[in-house]
Each structure stands twice: as C-alpha cells, then as structure tokens.
Amino acid sequence: MCMSIFCCTFAAQNARMENEKQHIGSLFDRIAETYDGLNHGLSLNIDRLWRRRAVTAMKPAKRVLDVAIGTADLTIEMLRRGKAEHVTGIDLSKEMMRIGEEKVKKQYQTPQPAVDFVLANAQAMPFEDNSFDAVTCAFGCRNFSDLDAGLGEMYRVLKDGGQVTILEFSYPENKIIRWAYDLYFTRILPFIGRVVSHDKTAYTYLNRSVKSFCWGGMFVQHLLNAGFRSTFFKPLTFGIATIYTAVK
C-alpha cells in the first residue's frame, strides 16, 4: 500500500513537472521583472561568479549561440571578456529576452555589439547545420522537456571542432551541504521568491527541477550520447552548480 502511494505521488510529481516544462516560457514571462534581482540576491551574487567561471572555460569564438539566453547575463559576460564577436540568443520567454535586450543596449551604447534575440525552442532550432563556432547554455538544460533532443540540436548547429559550454544546477553530495541546500531551496527560497515575484509556483519549480535533473557523470553521458567528445565537468560551490564542456 505504501509503495503504491509512493509510486502514485512520484508519477503525479513527474506529470506536474512535465506540464510546467511545456509552459516554461510563460512561467519565466511572469517573473521576468524580478528575476535578476532575486537571482543575484538569493544567491548572494554567487551566480555571477558561476557565469564568470563558465566564460573562463570557453574558447574564444566568432559566432556563439546562447541557448536559453534569458536576461543575457552570460552573453554580456562573454562580450565583456572578448569570448564572442557575435551572439545569437534563443529563449521561449519574450519578457526575459526583452529585459536582456535592454541590458545589452544599456551596457554597449557605443558601439552596440552584435547580439540577436530569437524566440525559439531549443529542441527545434531554426538554424542550419554547422552554423555556430560555439554553443553555451546557462541554467537552461534542466528546463528542456527532452534533454537529449536539446543536446542533439546543440550538436547539429555547432561546427566541427566547436565547443559547447553548459552551466547548470546540480545536487550536492556532501550530506551536511545537501541538508542546508534542501532547507534553503525547499523552504526559504520559495517563500522569498513568492513574496517578491508574486508568483506562487515559479520558485517551487526551481527546487523540484534541480532535484529531478541529472548531473555530473550522468549528464556527461547524455553529452556523449548526443555525439560530443572530450567531455569535462567541474562542480562549483560544493556541487551546487556544475560547468560542463565538450567538443563536436
């Protein structure tokens, strides 16, 4: 009986998660105005450090595709560090990209760098094969309804020899860190996120999406299955986030 209840609960949670992923664009549209402030504040600005580390792991490239560009924090860091000459960013949230475009224009008024914002699904990209010298994605992969399809598209549009750099949340292995992580992400973060963003579900989705996602060696296996080689991953901040790199 207990096992039956557990299975039903697990199935219901999975169904809820899949439904949320199908409407991920509208979810982020709702919290776009408060997204940057909450992200930087709730992470004590550690998320900025993670992005800098991810950009450090990149090889300089002319044409970069930034998947799930959102409010363009990773793109701006790439441009600031001279790791990209032209960035094409895709996302399913119009509001996140609107804010990202405003940030790019404000940051680079004279001259404004070449950054294109495209409303598109990462699992069916509107680009030809071998279009980009590099592909990046920060905190977007776990939102794909089909991870393998998304990674397959990244592989398809990347030129031979090009590098993919992915920054994603992971789950700490240390028991003490994991306990503190669960307390913060299950109780504190959703409460603050709900109060500030006035959205009841977005910041509970964050915790559930992280805990249900793969990380470390399991994520690397998905990269290998997509065709990538020379895979590497580096956990950050006790394993709360991880940088993955691979080559086509």
C-alpha beads as a LAMMPS data file, in Angstrom:
LAMMPS data file: protein, C-alpha beads

248 atoms
247 bonds

1 atom types
1 bond types

-500.0 500.0 xlo xhi
-500.0 500.0 ylo yhi
-500.0 500.0 zlo zhi

Masses

1 110.0

Atoms # bond

1 1 1 0.000 0.000 0.000
2 1 1 2.785 2.425 0.970
3 1 1 4.710 1.591 -2.189
4 1 1 1.566 2.167 -4.243
5 1 1 1.026 5.599 -2.657
6 1 1 4.691 6.476 -3.245
7 1 1 4.502 5.469 -6.912
8 1 1 1.319 7.482 -7.425
9 1 1 2.871 10.535 -5.741
10 1 1 6.031 10.211 -7.797
11 1 1 4.023 9.854 -11.009
12 1 1 1.931 12.910 -10.129
13 1 1 5.068 14.967 -9.446
14 1 1 6.575 13.890 -12.759
15 1 1 3.370 14.769 -14.609
16 1 1 3.299 18.185 -12.932
17 1 1 6.941 18.787 -13.829
18 1 1 6.386 17.874 -17.468
19 1 1 3.368 20.164 -17.644
20 1 1 5.421 23.048 -16.232
21 1 1 8.169 22.442 -18.765
22 1 1 5.640 22.587 -21.586
23 1 1 4.757 26.106 -20.436
24 1 1 8.219 27.208 -19.344
25 1 1 8.121 30.346 -21.472
26 1 1 5.038 31.729 -19.754
27 1 1 6.449 30.776 -16.332
28 1 1 9.523 32.926 -16.911
29 1 1 7.451 35.683 -18.516
30 1 1 5.622 36.041 -15.206
31 1 1 8.766 36.504 -13.119
32 1 1 10.946 38.335 -15.650
33 1 1 10.762 41.739 -13.940
34 1 1 12.079 40.410 -10.634
35 1 1 14.258 37.588 -11.993
36 1 1 17.669 39.290 -11.950
37 1 1 17.236 40.887 -8.557
38 1 1 16.062 37.676 -6.945
39 1 1 18.723 35.544 -8.603
40 1 1 21.599 37.765 -7.556
41 1 1 20.187 38.474 -4.121
42 1 1 19.160 34.946 -3.185
43 1 1 22.472 33.504 -4.370
44 1 1 24.477 36.273 -2.649
45 1 1 25.843 37.062 -6.136
46 1 1 27.464 33.633 -6.396
47 1 1 25.564 33.117 -9.661
48 1 1 27.669 35.917 -11.171
49 1 1 30.826 34.062 -10.145
50 1 1 29.488 30.856 -11.729
51 1 1 28.888 32.626 -15.027
52 1 1 32.361 34.112 -14.961
53 1 1 33.825 30.657 -14.379
54 1 1 31.778 29.274 -17.265
55 1 1 33.008 32.005 -19.603
56 1 1 36.581 31.357 -18.458
57 1 1 36.117 27.736 -19.562
58 1 1 35.116 28.891 -23.068
59 1 1 37.435 29.151 -26.039
60 1 1 37.112 32.463 -27.942
61 1 1 34.675 32.171 -30.843
62 1 1 33.274 34.375 -33.599
63 1 1 29.661 33.208 -33.733
64 1 1 28.159 31.919 -30.487
65 1 1 24.696 30.512 -29.852
66 1 1 23.491 31.213 -26.311
67 1 1 20.672 28.767 -25.597
68 1 1 18.122 29.975 -23.012
69 1 1 19.687 33.439 -23.143
70 1 1 17.106 34.834 -20.712
71 1 1 18.140 38.264 -19.463
72 1 1 21.510 37.934 -21.231
73 1 1 23.837 37.784 -18.206
74 1 1 26.014 35.089 -19.790
75 1 1 26.047 36.865 -23.155
76 1 1 27.128 40.147 -21.573
77 1 1 29.929 38.360 -19.714
78 1 1 31.083 36.704 -22.962
79 1 1 31.203 40.045 -24.750
80 1 1 32.902 41.779 -21.829
81 1 1 35.629 39.139 -21.747
82 1 1 36.101 39.062 -25.535
83 1 1 34.991 35.438 -25.835
84 1 1 32.424 36.145 -28.577
85 1 1 32.194 38.507 -31.540
86 1 1 28.542 37.839 -32.350
87 1 1 25.940 36.159 -30.143
88 1 1 22.607 34.735 -31.192
89 1 1 20.407 34.049 -28.176
90 1 1 17.290 31.902 -28.155
91 1 1 14.648 31.582 -25.482
92 1 1 10.951 30.775 -25.042
93 1 1 10.317 33.800 -22.814
94 1 1 9.651 37.061 -24.650
95 1 1 9.789 39.079 -21.428
96 1 1 13.140 37.674 -20.323
97 1 1 14.627 38.485 -23.731
98 1 1 13.084 41.968 -23.720
99 1 1 14.894 42.723 -20.474
100 1 1 18.055 41.100 -21.817
101 1 1 17.964 43.266 -24.930
102 1 1 17.546 46.403 -22.809
103 1 1 20.544 45.386 -20.680
104 1 1 22.716 44.792 -23.740
105 1 1 21.779 48.167 -25.243
106 1 1 22.479 49.929 -21.951
107 1 1 25.804 48.158 -21.489
108 1 1 27.076 48.721 -25.018
109 1 1 25.719 52.020 -26.300
110 1 1 28.735 52.950 -28.456
111 1 1 29.167 50.739 -30.280
112 1 1 26.390 48.220 -29.643
113 1 1 27.710 44.694 -30.167
114 1 1 26.073 42.214 -32.480
115 1 1 23.512 40.332 -30.386
116 1 1 20.374 38.813 -31.863
117 1 1 17.446 37.664 -29.723
118 1 1 15.331 34.916 -31.285
119 1 1 12.139 33.409 -29.884
120 1 1 12.757 29.708 -30.464
121 1 1 12.590 26.247 -28.917
122 1 1 15.971 24.721 -28.072
123 1 1 14.642 21.320 -29.131
124 1 1 13.812 22.524 -32.661
125 1 1 16.209 25.348 -33.526
126 1 1 15.579 27.429 -36.669
127 1 1 19.228 27.284 -37.766
128 1 1 21.125 25.343 -40.402
129 1 1 23.599 22.615 -39.542
130 1 1 27.103 23.758 -38.537
131 1 1 26.045 27.400 -38.065
132 1 1 27.956 28.346 -34.893
133 1 1 31.529 28.247 -33.658
134 1 1 30.436 27.701 -30.050
135 1 1 27.268 26.980 -28.075
136 1 1 26.546 27.997 -24.489
137 1 1 23.675 27.406 -22.091
138 1 1 23.353 28.659 -18.509
139 1 1 20.666 27.135 -16.292
140 1 1 18.503 26.119 -19.237
141 1 1 19.062 22.421 -19.879
142 1 1 17.003 21.210 -16.948
143 1 1 14.014 23.073 -18.391
144 1 1 14.057 21.059 -21.624
145 1 1 11.140 18.672 -21.843
146 1 1 13.506 16.378 -23.793
147 1 1 17.143 16.807 -22.752
148 1 1 18.516 14.544 -25.469
149 1 1 16.636 16.443 -28.163
150 1 1 18.043 19.747 -26.885
151 1 1 21.614 18.451 -26.743
152 1 1 21.147 16.887 -30.168
153 1 1 20.168 20.274 -31.582
154 1 1 23.192 21.916 -29.965
155 1 1 25.375 19.296 -31.636
156 1 1 23.669 19.770 -35.012
157 1 1 24.100 23.556 -35.218
158 1 1 27.677 23.508 -33.866
159 1 1 30.577 23.430 -36.333
160 1 1 33.060 20.562 -36.262
161 1 1 35.645 21.263 -33.585
162 1 1 33.350 23.748 -31.860
163 1 1 32.902 23.757 -28.089
164 1 1 29.731 23.561 -26.032
165 1 1 29.827 25.096 -22.546
166 1 1 26.948 24.393 -20.171
167 1 1 26.379 25.777 -16.683
168 1 1 23.669 24.027 -14.719
169 1 1 22.488 23.431 -11.189
170 1 1 23.492 20.138 -9.630
171 1 1 22.842 18.429 -6.305
172 1 1 25.490 18.430 -3.538
173 1 1 26.777 15.019 -2.468
174 1 1 28.018 16.049 0.987
175 1 1 25.249 15.210 3.487
176 1 1 25.622 18.394 5.556
177 1 1 25.727 20.668 2.492
178 1 1 22.784 18.777 0.998
179 1 1 20.750 19.253 4.183
180 1 1 21.412 23.011 4.173
181 1 1 20.742 23.150 0.441
182 1 1 17.394 21.373 0.822
183 1 1 16.371 23.659 3.674
184 1 1 17.194 26.777 1.671
185 1 1 15.776 25.658 -1.686
186 1 1 12.688 23.942 -0.265
187 1 1 11.663 26.464 2.404
188 1 1 13.442 29.798 2.317
189 1 1 13.926 30.489 -1.408
190 1 1 10.330 29.626 -2.468
191 1 1 8.931 31.858 0.304
192 1 1 11.066 34.870 -0.622
193 1 1 10.514 34.254 -4.334
194 1 1 6.759 34.086 -3.844
195 1 1 6.659 37.305 -1.827
196 1 1 8.860 39.299 -4.227
197 1 1 7.673 37.934 -7.577
198 1 1 4.021 37.441 -6.511
199 1 1 4.125 34.062 -8.257
200 1 1 3.114 31.006 -6.245
201 1 1 4.758 28.313 -8.382
202 1 1 7.907 29.581 -10.114
203 1 1 10.316 29.227 -7.216
204 1 1 8.965 25.882 -6.062
205 1 1 9.560 24.681 -9.625
206 1 1 13.228 25.638 -9.307
207 1 1 13.868 23.245 -6.424
208 1 1 11.907 20.386 -7.977
209 1 1 13.556 20.827 -11.381
210 1 1 17.030 20.660 -9.842
211 1 1 16.355 17.574 -7.729
212 1 1 14.790 15.679 -10.629
213 1 1 17.591 16.528 -13.079
214 1 1 20.783 14.593 -13.801
215 1 1 24.241 15.941 -13.019
216 1 1 27.911 15.000 -13.093
217 1 1 28.711 11.771 -14.878
218 1 1 25.062 11.148 -15.766
219 1 1 24.820 14.466 -17.612
220 1 1 28.136 13.763 -19.349
221 1 1 26.658 10.512 -20.631
222 1 1 23.870 12.479 -22.318
223 1 1 26.528 14.662 -23.971
224 1 1 28.306 11.552 -25.229
225 1 1 25.033 10.099 -26.496
226 1 1 24.463 13.301 -28.481
227 1 1 27.822 12.772 -30.205
228 1 1 30.080 15.122 -28.241
229 1 1 33.629 14.162 -27.284
230 1 1 36.372 15.466 -24.964
231 1 1 33.796 15.931 -22.223
232 1 1 34.753 17.529 -18.922
233 1 1 32.840 18.713 -15.878
234 1 1 33.742 20.766 -12.822
235 1 1 31.467 21.137 -9.759
236 1 1 31.250 24.614 -8.227
237 1 1 30.441 25.756 -4.663
238 1 1 30.186 22.323 -3.013
239 1 1 28.438 20.890 -6.079
240 1 1 25.508 23.327 -6.149
241 1 1 26.321 24.098 -9.781
242 1 1 28.475 22.399 -12.413
243 1 1 30.248 23.517 -15.595
244 1 1 30.300 21.049 -18.482
245 1 1 32.386 21.403 -21.629
246 1 1 32.562 19.182 -24.701
247 1 1 33.645 19.321 -28.336
248 1 1 31.933 18.283 -31.565

Bonds

1 1 1 2
2 1 2 3
3 1 3 4
4 1 4 5
5 1 5 6
6 1 6 7
7 1 7 8
8 1 8 9
9 1 9 10
10 1 10 11
11 1 11 12
12 1 12 13
13 1 13 14
14 1 14 15
15 1 15 16
16 1 16 17
17 1 17 18
18 1 18 19
19 1 19 20
20 1 20 21
21 1 21 22
22 1 22 23
23 1 23 24
24 1 24 25
25 1 25 26
26 1 26 27
27 1 27 28
28 1 28 29
29 1 29 30
30 1 30 31
31 1 31 32
32 1 32 33
33 1 33 34
34 1 34 35
35 1 35 36
36 1 36 37
37 1 37 38
38 1 38 39
39 1 39 40
40 1 40 41
41 1 41 42
42 1 42 43
43 1 43 44
44 1 44 45
45 1 45 46
46 1 46 47
47 1 47 48
48 1 48 49
49 1 49 50
50 1 50 51
51 1 51 52
52 1 52 53
53 1 53 54
54 1 54 55
55 1 55 56
56 1 56 57
57 1 57 58
58 1 58 59
59 1 59 60
60 1 60 61
61 1 61 62
62 1 62 63
63 1 63 64
64 1 64 65
65 1 65 66
66 1 66 67
67 1 67 68
68 1 68 69
69 1 69 70
70 1 70 71
71 1 71 72
72 1 72 73
73 1 73 74
74 1 74 75
75 1 75 76
76 1 76 77
77 1 77 78
78 1 78 79
79 1 79 80
80 1 80 81
81 1 81 82
82 1 82 83
83 1 83 84
84 1 84 85
85 1 85 86
86 1 86 87
87 1 87 88
88 1 88 89
89 1 89 90
90 1 90 91
91 1 91 92
92 1 92 93
93 1 93 94
94 1 94 95
95 1 95 96
96 1 96 97
97 1 97 98
98 1 98 99
99 1 99 100
100 1 100 101
101 1 101 102
102 1 102 103
103 1 103 104
104 1 104 105
105 1 105 106
106 1 106 107
107 1 107 108
108 1 108 109
109 1 109 110
110 1 110 111
111 1 111 112
112 1 112 113
113 1 113 114
114 1 114 115
115 1 115 116
116 1 116 117
117 1 117 118
118 1 118 119
119 1 119 120
120 1 120 121
121 1 121 122
122 1 122 123
123 1 123 124
124 1 124 125
125 1 125 126
126 1 126 127
127 1 127 128
128 1 128 129
129 1 129 130
130 1 130 131
131 1 131 132
132 1 132 133
133 1 133 134
134 1 134 135
135 1 135 136
136 1 136 137
137 1 137 138
138 1 138 139
139 1 139 140
140 1 140 141
141 1 141 142
142 1 142 143
143 1 143 144
144 1 144 145
145 1 145 146
146 1 146 147
147 1 147 148
148 1 148 149
149 1 149 150
150 1 150 151
151 1 151 152
152 1 152 153
153 1 153 154
154 1 154 155
155 1 155 156
156 1 156 157
157 1 157 158
158 1 158 159
159 1 159 160
160 1 160 161
161 1 161 162
162 1 162 163
163 1 163 164
164 1 164 165
165 1 165 166
166 1 166 167
167 1 167 168
168 1 168 169
169 1 169 170
170 1 170 171
171 1 171 172
172 1 172 173
173 1 173 174
174 1 174 175
175 1 175 176
176 1 176 177
177 1 177 178
178 1 178 179
179 1 179 180
180 1 180 181
181 1 181 182
182 1 182 183
183 1 183 184
184 1 184 185
185 1 185 186
186 1 186 187
187 1 187 188
188 1 188 189
189 1 189 190
190 1 190 191
191 1 191 192
192 1 192 193
193 1 193 194
194 1 194 195
195 1 195 196
196 1 196 197
197 1 197 198
198 1 198 199
199 1 199 200
200 1 200 201
201 1 201 202
202 1 202 203
203 1 203 204
204 1 204 205
205 1 205 206
206 1 206 207
207 1 207 208
208 1 208 209
209 1 209 210
210 1 210 211
211 1 211 212
212 1 212 213
213 1 213 214
214 1 214 215
215 1 215 216
216 1 216 217
217 1 217 218
218 1 218 219
219 1 219 220
220 1 220 221
221 1 221 222
222 1 222 223
223 1 223 224
224 1 224 225
225 1 225 226
226 1 226 227
227 1 227 228
228 1 228 229
229 1 229 230
230 1 230 231
231 1 231 232
232 1 232 233
233 1 233 234
234 1 234 235
235 1 235 236
236 1 236 237
237 1 237 238
238 1 238 239
239 1 239 240
240 1 240 241
241 1 241 242
242 1 242 243
243 1 243 244
244 1 244 245
245 1 245 246
246 1 246 247
247 1 247 248
